[in-house]
Amino acid sequence: MFKSFYTPACCAAFVASVLLAFFQYRSIPIGFFAAIPVCVLATELIGRKLNDKFKNNSIIAPAAQMVSVVLLSTMVWAFAGDFVTTKFASASPATTTTQDVETSNRTCFGQNDYKVLASLPAGHVISDLNSASPILVFTNNSVVSGPYHRNQQGILDILDFFDTNLKKAREIAERHKVDYVAFCKSGNKRAKTLRSRLNASNPPAWLKQLSSPSDSLLVFRLIE
């Protein structure tokens, strides 16, 4: 009874883990572990077939079974997947120039970019997503959200804050009880949005600019 239950149970666990991986990337390691008993069963079946076919040959059957064990090993598939993805990635033409990398490294990722915000009394900050983590590292402020997918509503509010109309942006700031707005200047200048106004150092009346227009990170205080 155990044997009759073991095989379908292992196969079902493996199939379930594969399906789960399509919905949650982090469940892929579970699939590797779930595949182990399936691979063991497969090698056992292959071994039996080979022994039946090569009964009089004491070398071919064990050698072929050993090859099947290697080919069905989850570790081999992991290395093969890594090799294939690396191969395709290296074959793709690079589009980022050295100047682009140097510029990105200088823009809103260094501690010096956050000196204005760090000098202010601690408060609650709404910022572009990429600036949120450095704000937590280099200042004593809290942030509305950062590049973490669990805080879905916070991410949506940040996108709406910068890229919709000014009235909605003000409502979002008041709902989150924001003290400061921090914005890393970008080339995205959508018309009639808060992003375009901040890029031009032309904030609405309810924001007061605290940083220099030449700073990489623009900082504003919310005015009641």
BAGUMI-55823 format. One record per residue (C-alpha): residue number from 1; residue in one letter; z, y, x. Coordinates in Angstrom, 2 decimals. Each point is the difference from the previous one (the first is absolute). Layout:
% BAGUMI-55823
<node NUM,'A',<Z,Y,X>>
...
This chain:
% BAGUMI-55823
<node 1,'M',<0.00,0.00,0.00>>
<node 2,'F',<0.87,2.36,2.85>>
<node 3,'K',<-3.37,-0.56,1.68>>
<node 4,'S',<-1.90,0.58,-3.22>>
<node 5,'F',<1.85,3.29,-0.49>>
<node 6,'Y',<-0.06,1.18,3.63>>
<node 7,'T',<-3.78,0.39,0.43>>
<node 8,'P',<-0.75,2.08,-3.11>>
<node 9,'A',<3.16,2.06,0.55>>
<node 10,'C',<-1.05,0.91,3.55>>
<node 11,'C',<-3.53,0.84,-1.10>>
<node 12,'A',<1.30,2.11,-2.88>>
<node 13,'A',<2.32,1.93,2.34>>
<node 14,'F',<-2.87,0.66,2.39>>
<node 15,'V',<-2.35,1.19,-2.77>>
<node 16,'A',<2.75,2.22,-1.45>>
<node 17,'S',<0.67,1.59,3.40>>
<node 18,'V',<-3.71,0.70,0.50>>
<node 19,'L',<-0.26,1.66,-3.41>>
<node 20,'L',<3.16,2.00,0.71>>
<node 21,'A',<-1.55,1.31,3.23>>
<node 22,'F',<-2.74,1.70,-2.03>>
<node 23,'F',<2.66,2.09,-1.75>>
<node 24,'Q',<2.51,0.50,2.84>>
<node 25,'Y',<-1.19,0.08,3.59>>
<node 26,'R',<3.47,-0.69,1.37>>
<node 27,'S',<0.06,-3.42,-1.67>>
<node 28,'I',<-2.67,-1.34,2.39>>
<node 29,'P',<2.60,-1.56,2.35>>
<node 30,'I',<1.26,-2.03,-2.96>>
<node 31,'G',<-3.50,-1.46,-0.26>>
<node 32,'F',<0.16,-1.16,3.61>>
<node 33,'F',<3.20,-1.91,-0.66>>
<node 34,'A',<-1.25,-1.37,-3.33>>
<node 35,'A',<-3.13,-1.26,1.74>>
<node 36,'I',<1.93,-2.17,2.46>>
<node 37,'P',<0.72,-2.94,-2.36>>
<node 38,'V',<-3.53,0.23,-1.37>>
<node 39,'C',<-1.40,-0.24,3.53>>
<node 40,'V',<2.30,-2.95,0.74>>
<node 41,'L',<-1.25,-1.80,-3.11>>
<node 42,'A',<-3.61,0.76,0.93>>
<node 43,'T',<0.40,-1.36,3.53>>
<node 44,'E',<1.69,-3.13,-1.37>>
<node 45,'L',<-2.90,-0.64,-2.37>>
<node 46,'I',<-2.52,0.65,2.79>>
<node 47,'G',<1.90,-2.38,2.27>>
<node 48,'R',<-0.05,-2.77,-2.56>>
<node 49,'K',<-3.74,0.42,-0.61>>
<node 50,'L',<-0.70,-0.05,3.73>>
<node 51,'N',<2.13,-3.08,0.57>>
<node 52,'D',<-1.82,-1.80,-2.79>>
<node 53,'K',<-3.36,0.96,1.46>>
<node 54,'F',<0.75,-0.65,3.69>>
<node 55,'K',<2.36,-2.97,-0.23>>
<node 56,'N',<-1.36,-1.58,3.14>>
<node 57,'N',<0.05,3.17,2.10>>
<node 58,'S',<3.41,1.03,1.30>>
<node 59,'I',<-1.12,3.37,1.38>>
<node 60,'I',<-2.31,1.68,-2.56>>
<node 61,'A',<2.38,-0.08,-2.97>>
<node 62,'P',<3.06,1.55,1.73>>
<node 63,'A',<-2.15,2.53,1.86>>
<node 64,'A',<-1.73,1.12,-3.19>>
<node 65,'Q',<3.33,0.22,-1.79>>
<node 66,'M',<1.37,2.17,2.81>>
<node 67,'V',<-3.00,2.31,-0.36>>
<node 68,'S',<0.62,0.26,-3.74>>
<node 69,'V',<3.65,0.89,0.67>>
<node 70,'V',<-1.08,2.85,2.29>>
<node 71,'L',<-2.69,1.27,-2.38>>
<node 72,'L',<2.36,-0.03,-2.98>>
<node 73,'S',<2.85,1.70,1.87>>
<node 74,'T',<0.98,3.30,-1.58>>
<node 75,'M',<0.52,1.44,3.47>>
<node 76,'V',<-3.63,-0.75,0.90>>
<node 77,'W',<-1.19,1.74,-3.16>>
<node 78,'A',<2.23,2.99,0.77>>
<node 79,'F',<-1.48,0.34,3.50>>
<node 80,'A',<-3.52,-0.52,-1.36>>
<node 81,'G',<0.51,2.72,-2.61>>
<node 82,'D',<1.35,2.39,2.59>>
<node 83,'F',<-2.94,-0.72,2.31>>
<node 84,'V',<-2.60,0.53,-2.74>>
<node 85,'T',<1.52,3.26,-1.25>>
<node 86,'T',<0.36,1.32,3.54>>
<node 87,'K',<-3.59,-0.96,0.78>>
<node 88,'F',<-1.36,1.85,-3.03>>
<node 89,'A',<2.23,3.00,0.65>>
<node 90,'S',<-1.19,0.30,3.61>>
<node 91,'A',<-3.62,-0.34,-1.13>>
<node 92,'S',<0.33,2.99,-2.34>>
<node 93,'P',<-1.14,3.29,1.56>>
<node 94,'A',<2.79,2.45,0.71>>
<node 95,'T',<-0.24,3.27,-1.92>>
<node 96,'T',<3.09,1.76,1.35>>
<node 97,'T',<-0.49,2.13,3.09>>
<node 98,'T',<2.55,0.66,2.73>>
<node 99,'Q',<0.20,3.58,-1.18>>
<node 100,'D',<0.84,-1.17,-3.52>>
<node 101,'V',<2.85,-2.13,1.31>>
<node 102,'E',<1.35,2.77,2.20>>
<node 103,'T',<-0.15,2.46,-2.90>>
<node 104,'S',<1.72,-2.38,-2.40>>
<node 105,'N',<2.76,-0.66,2.55>>
<node 106,'R',<0.63,3.74,0.27>>
<node 107,'T',<0.08,0.66,-3.75>>
<node 108,'C',<3.29,-0.37,-1.87>>
<node 109,'F',<1.27,-3.04,1.90>>
<node 110,'G',<1.96,1.66,2.78>>
<node 111,'Q',<3.57,1.20,-0.27>>
<node 112,'N',<-1.07,3.52,0.89>>
<node 113,'D',<-2.08,0.20,-3.20>>
<node 114,'Y',<3.19,-0.35,-2.06>>
<node 115,'K',<2.18,2.54,1.79>>
<node 116,'V',<-0.28,2.60,-2.82>>
<node 117,'L',<1.01,-2.51,-2.67>>
<node 118,'A',<2.77,-1.40,2.21>>
<node 119,'S',<1.48,3.48,0.46>>
<node 120,'L',<0.49,0.50,-3.75>>
<node 121,'P',<3.01,-1.12,-2.06>>
<node 122,'A',<-0.44,-3.61,-1.10>>
<node 123,'G',<-1.81,-0.40,-3.31>>
<node 124,'H',<-2.44,-2.10,-2.01>>
<node 125,'V',<-3.61,0.18,1.18>>
<node 126,'I',<-3.29,-0.82,-1.65>>
<node 127,'S',<-2.65,-0.56,2.64>>
<node 128,'D',<-3.32,-1.70,0.56>>
<node 129,'L',<0.55,-3.74,0.40>>
<node 130,'N',<-0.68,-0.22,3.74>>
<node 131,'S',<2.53,2.72,0.81>>
<node 132,'A',<2.83,-1.62,-1.96>>
<node 133,'S',<1.09,-2.50,2.67>>
<node 134,'P',<0.13,2.57,2.85>>
<node 135,'I',<2.01,2.30,-2.28>>
<node 136,'L',<2.63,-2.72,-0.37>>
<node 137,'V',<0.00,-0.61,3.77>>
<node 138,'F',<-0.03,3.56,1.31>>
<node 139,'T',<1.98,1.89,-2.66>>
<node 140,'N',<3.05,-0.43,-2.23>>
<node 141,'N',<-2.02,0.31,-3.20>>
<node 142,'S',<-0.75,-2.56,-2.70>>
<node 143,'V',<-3.51,-0.49,-1.39>>
<node 144,'V',<-1.46,-0.67,-3.44>>
<node 145,'S',<-2.07,-2.93,1.28>>
<node 146,'G',<-1.78,-1.41,3.01>>
<node 147,'P',<-2.71,-2.55,0.77>>
<node 148,'Y',<1.95,-2.89,-1.55>>
<node 149,'H',<-1.64,-1.79,-2.89>>
<node 150,'R',<3.22,-0.83,-1.86>>
<node 151,'N',<0.54,3.65,-0.90>>
<node 152,'Q',<-3.10,0.13,-2.16>>
<node 153,'Q',<1.03,2.88,-2.24>>
<node 154,'G',<1.02,2.11,2.99>>
<node 155,'I',<-3.39,-0.54,1.64>>
<node 156,'L',<-1.83,0.91,-3.22>>
<node 157,'D',<2.12,3.14,-0.38>>
<node 158,'I',<-0.84,1.09,3.55>>
<node 159,'L',<-3.73,-0.51,-0.60>>
<node 160,'D',<0.21,1.95,-3.25>>
<node 161,'F',<2.10,2.72,1.61>>
<node 162,'F',<-2.58,0.84,2.64>>
<node 163,'D',<-3.24,-0.81,-1.82>>
<node 164,'T',<0.38,1.15,-3.61>>
<node 165,'N',<0.55,3.45,-1.50>>
<node 166,'L',<2.81,2.33,1.03>>
<node 167,'K',<1.84,-0.30,-3.31>>
<node 168,'K',<0.37,-3.75,0.32>>
<node 169,'A',<0.97,0.35,3.66>>
<node 170,'R',<2.86,2.34,-0.98>>
<node 171,'E',<1.18,-2.45,-2.68>>
<node 172,'I',<0.08,-2.85,2.53>>
<node 173,'A',<1.95,2.10,2.50>>
<node 174,'E',<2.60,0.95,-2.61>>
<node 175,'R',<0.30,-3.58,-1.27>>
<node 176,'H',<0.79,-1.25,3.51>>
<node 177,'K',<2.27,3.00,0.72>>
<node 178,'V',<-1.99,0.85,3.10>>
<node 179,'D',<1.31,2.53,2.52>>
<node 180,'Y',<-2.92,0.03,2.43>>
<node 181,'V',<-3.69,-0.82,0.13>>
<node 182,'A',<-1.38,-1.31,3.31>>
<node 183,'F',<-3.71,-0.40,0.42>>
<node 184,'C',<-2.06,-1.06,2.99>>
<node 185,'K',<-3.17,2.06,0.04>>
<node 186,'S',<-3.14,-1.99,-0.73>>
<node 187,'G',<-3.72,0.48,-0.51>>
<node 188,'N',<0.28,-0.99,-3.68>>
<node 189,'K',<-0.36,3.23,-1.95>>
<node 190,'R',<-0.44,-0.86,-3.66>>
<node 191,'A',<-0.44,3.13,-2.03>>
<node 192,'K',<2.75,1.19,-2.35>>
<node 193,'T',<2.64,-2.40,1.35>>
<node 194,'L',<3.26,0.62,1.81>>
<node 195,'R',<-1.48,-1.78,3.03>>
<node 196,'S',<-2.77,2.60,0.33>>
<node 197,'R',<2.50,2.87,-0.37>>
<node 198,'L',<2.33,-1.44,2.66>>
<node 199,'N',<-2.88,-0.71,2.38>>
<node 200,'A',<-0.88,3.69,-0.20>>
<node 201,'S',<3.67,1.07,0.36>>
<node 202,'N',<-0.34,1.57,-3.43>>
<node 203,'P',<2.86,-1.59,-1.98>>
<node 204,'P',<0.66,0.72,-3.68>>
<node 205,'A',<2.73,2.49,-0.95>>
<node 206,'W',<2.64,-2.76,-0.35>>
<node 207,'L',<-0.31,-1.01,3.66>>
<node 208,'K',<1.03,2.06,3.04>>
<node 209,'Q',<-1.56,-0.89,3.33>>
<node 210,'L',<2.52,-0.56,2.80>>
<node 211,'S',<-2.30,-1.22,2.75>>
<node 212,'S',<-2.73,1.81,1.88>>
<node 213,'P',<-3.56,-0.39,-1.40>>
<node 214,'S',<-0.97,-1.36,3.41>>
<node 215,'D',<2.54,-2.86,-0.14>>
<node 216,'S',<-1.28,-3.53,-0.57>>
<node 217,'L',<2.72,-0.67,-2.56>>
<node 218,'L',<0.24,2.73,-2.60>>
<node 219,'V',<3.46,0.40,-1.54>>
<node 220,'F',<0.81,1.79,-3.26>>
<node 221,'R',<3.17,0.64,-1.98>>
<node 222,'L',<0.05,-0.36,-3.76>>
<node 223,'I',<0.92,3.28,-1.70>>
<node 224,'E',<2.01,-0.24,-3.21>>
